[in-house]
Amino acid sequence: MRRKRLVVVAAATSALVLAGGMAATTAGAQVTPKLPGATLPEAAQRAAPGPPATVLRTAARRIVTHSDISNNPMAPMQQRVLDLINLNRRRAGCGALSLDRRLIAVANLHAADMARRHYFAHNSPRGDSPGDRVRKAGYHWRQYGENIARGFSSAYDVVNGWMHSAPHRANILDCRLHQMGIGLAIGRGRTAYWVQDFATPMT
């Protein structure tokens, strides 16, 4: 069985990209998470308002399947991850993220591409970056970020892994990011590939 892996792209702003011609920087490279246990951080458990953390954990531990892959913001998997992410953001003093169909579609396409072509990276073999993909989807971003992960079997596990990795947590708790989409693909050996795309629109 493949080990669980996490990778992050630190948030980038359009000013940086336009001024320097640079894509978002990669922070942390590929990380093997050390999960401290099957609980959300204590601070997140105390967050309010919203569903109790125990309810979110129970719902989010369901093993992912092909039926969880959807571009619909109201799909259960999208809602499970969104609830867990916003639980942590509320405690950190950030506003709640909302789901955007374009970000969901971009994240799903990148997850599917990684699963189908057996790679694990922010930039595809064609060379397109997360910012390129989001822009091509018609989303004019002021800022974006991306987290990816492989091998986590539930929404709870992947969010827990990201929250216990400093660079991934920094993206999740970046108050300047306002929207997100979750991508999921099931690859060879039933390995789950996850993509979390964040962005803030120009207007």
C-alpha positions as CSV (number, residue, x, y, z in Angstrom):
1,M,0.0,0.0,0.0
2,R,1.3,3.5,-0.9
3,R,2.1,5.8,2.0
4,K,-0.1,8.8,2.4
5,R,1.4,11.9,0.8
6,L,0.7,15.6,1.1
7,V,1.9,18.5,-1.1
8,V,1.2,22.2,-0.9
9,V,1.4,25.2,-3.1
10,A,1.6,28.3,-1.0
11,A,-0.9,31.0,-1.7
12,A,0.1,33.3,-4.6
13,T,-1.2,36.7,-5.6
14,S,-1.8,37.9,-9.2
15,A,0.5,40.8,-8.4
16,L,3.4,38.4,-7.8
17,V,2.7,36.4,-10.9
18,L,2.3,39.4,-13.1
19,A,5.2,41.4,-11.7
20,G,7.7,38.6,-11.7
21,G,6.3,36.1,-14.2
22,M,6.4,33.5,-11.4
23,A,4.0,30.7,-10.5
24,A,3.1,30.0,-6.9
25,T,6.0,28.7,-4.9
26,T,6.0,25.1,-3.6
27,A,6.4,24.9,0.1
28,G,7.2,21.7,1.9
29,A,7.7,19.5,-1.2
30,Q,6.2,16.0,-0.7
31,V,5.5,15.3,2.9
32,T,4.6,12.1,4.7
33,P,2.2,13.1,7.4
34,K,2.5,11.9,11.0
35,L,-1.1,11.9,12.1
36,P,-1.4,12.3,15.9
37,G,-4.7,10.5,16.2
38,A,-8.2,10.4,14.9
39,T,-9.4,13.7,16.5
40,L,-9.6,17.3,15.3
41,P,-7.3,19.7,17.1
42,E,-8.9,20.6,20.5
43,A,-9.3,24.3,19.4
44,A,-11.2,23.3,16.4
45,Q,-13.5,21.1,18.5
46,R,-14.5,24.1,20.5
47,A,-15.4,26.2,17.4
48,A,-18.9,27.5,17.1
49,P,-21.4,28.0,15.6
50,G,-22.0,25.0,13.3
51,P,-22.5,21.3,13.7
52,P,-20.8,19.7,16.7
53,A,-17.3,18.5,15.9
54,T,-18.2,15.0,16.8
55,V,-21.0,15.0,14.3
56,L,-18.7,16.3,11.6
57,R,-16.0,13.7,12.4
58,T,-18.6,10.9,12.2
59,A,-20.0,11.9,8.9
60,A,-16.6,12.7,7.4
61,R,-15.0,9.3,8.2
62,R,-17.0,7.5,5.6
63,I,-14.7,5.8,3.1
64,V,-14.7,7.6,-0.3
65,T,-15.9,5.9,-3.4
66,H,-16.4,6.8,-7.1
67,S,-19.9,8.1,-6.2
68,D,-18.3,10.9,-4.2
69,I,-16.8,12.4,-7.3
70,S,-19.0,15.3,-8.4
71,N,-18.8,18.9,-9.6
72,N,-21.9,19.8,-7.6
73,P,-21.2,22.0,-4.6
74,M,-24.1,20.3,-2.7
75,A,-22.5,16.9,-3.1
76,P,-22.0,15.2,0.3
77,M,-18.2,15.0,-0.1
78,Q,-17.9,18.7,-1.0
79,Q,-20.0,19.6,2.0
80,R,-18.1,17.3,4.4
81,V,-14.8,18.8,3.6
82,L,-16.2,22.4,3.5
83,D,-17.7,21.9,7.0
84,L,-14.4,20.6,8.4
85,I,-12.3,23.3,6.8
86,N,-14.7,26.1,8.0
87,L,-14.7,24.6,11.5
88,N,-10.9,25.2,11.7
89,R,-11.2,28.6,10.0
90,R,-13.8,29.9,12.5
91,R,-11.5,29.1,15.4
92,A,-8.6,30.9,13.7
93,G,-10.8,34.0,13.2
94,C,-11.1,33.6,9.4
95,G,-14.4,33.9,7.5
96,A,-16.0,30.8,6.1
97,L,-15.0,29.6,2.6
98,S,-17.7,29.0,0.0
99,L,-17.6,26.5,-2.7
100,D,-17.2,27.5,-6.4
101,R,-18.2,25.2,-9.3
102,R,-15.2,26.3,-11.3
103,L,-12.7,25.5,-8.5
104,I,-14.5,22.1,-8.0
105,A,-14.2,21.3,-11.7
106,V,-10.5,22.3,-11.9
107,A,-9.7,20.3,-8.7
108,N,-11.5,17.2,-10.0
109,L,-9.8,17.4,-13.4
110,H,-6.3,17.6,-11.8
111,A,-7.1,14.8,-9.4
112,A,-8.3,12.6,-12.3
113,D,-5.2,13.5,-14.3
114,M,-2.9,12.5,-11.5
115,A,-4.8,9.2,-11.0
116,R,-4.9,8.4,-14.6
117,R,-1.3,9.3,-15.5
118,H,0.2,8.1,-12.2
119,Y,2.0,11.3,-11.0
120,F,1.7,13.4,-7.9
121,A,2.5,17.1,-8.4
122,H,1.0,20.5,-8.7
123,N,2.3,21.1,-12.2
124,S,1.0,18.6,-14.7
125,P,3.3,16.9,-17.2
126,R,2.1,19.5,-19.7
127,G,3.5,22.2,-17.5
128,D,0.3,23.9,-16.4
129,S,0.3,25.2,-12.8
130,P,-2.7,25.5,-10.4
131,G,-3.0,29.2,-11.3
132,D,-3.0,28.4,-15.0
133,R,-5.8,25.8,-14.6
134,V,-8.0,28.1,-12.4
135,R,-7.6,30.9,-14.9
136,K,-8.4,28.6,-17.9
137,A,-11.7,27.7,-16.1
138,G,-12.7,31.4,-16.4
139,Y,-11.9,32.3,-12.8
140,H,-10.1,35.6,-12.7
141,W,-8.2,35.3,-9.4
142,R,-6.6,37.8,-7.2
143,Q,-5.0,35.0,-5.1
144,Y,-4.9,31.3,-5.1
145,G,-3.5,28.3,-3.3
146,E,-3.6,24.5,-3.7
147,N,-3.2,21.5,-1.4
148,I,-2.9,18.0,-2.7
149,A,-2.8,14.6,-1.0
150,R,-2.8,10.9,-1.9
151,G,-3.8,7.8,0.0
152,F,-6.3,9.2,2.5
153,S,-9.5,7.2,2.6
154,S,-12.0,9.8,4.0
155,A,-12.7,13.5,4.1
156,Y,-11.9,13.5,7.8
157,D,-8.5,11.8,7.3
158,V,-7.4,14.2,4.5
159,V,-8.4,17.4,6.4
160,N,-6.8,16.0,9.5
161,G,-3.6,15.4,7.6
162,W,-3.6,18.8,6.1
163,M,-4.3,20.5,9.4
164,H,-1.3,18.7,11.0
165,S,1.1,19.9,8.3
166,A,2.2,23.5,8.7
167,P,2.2,24.6,5.1
168,H,-1.1,23.0,4.3
169,R,-2.7,24.5,7.4
170,A,-1.3,27.9,6.3
171,N,-3.4,27.7,3.1
172,I,-6.5,26.5,5.0
173,L,-6.2,29.3,7.5
174,D,-5.3,32.0,5.1
175,C,-8.0,34.6,5.7
176,R,-7.3,36.2,2.3
177,L,-8.7,33.2,0.5
178,H,-12.5,33.2,0.1
179,Q,-13.5,30.2,-2.1
180,M,-12.5,26.6,-2.6
181,G,-13.3,23.4,-4.5
182,I,-12.4,19.8,-3.6
183,G,-11.3,17.3,-6.3
184,L,-11.2,13.6,-5.7
185,A,-10.2,10.7,-8.0
186,I,-9.8,7.0,-7.3
187,G,-6.7,5.6,-9.0
188,R,-5.0,2.2,-9.3
189,G,-5.2,0.1,-6.2
190,R,-8.2,2.2,-5.0
191,T,-5.8,5.0,-4.1
192,A,-7.6,8.3,-3.5
193,Y,-6.1,11.5,-5.0
194,W,-7.3,14.7,-3.4
195,V,-6.9,18.3,-4.7
196,Q,-8.0,21.4,-2.7
197,D,-8.0,24.6,-4.8
198,F,-8.5,27.9,-3.1
199,A,-9.0,31.3,-4.7
200,T,-10.2,34.8,-4.2
201,P,-11.8,36.5,-7.3
202,M,-10.6,39.9,-8.6
203,T,-13.9,41.5,-7.8
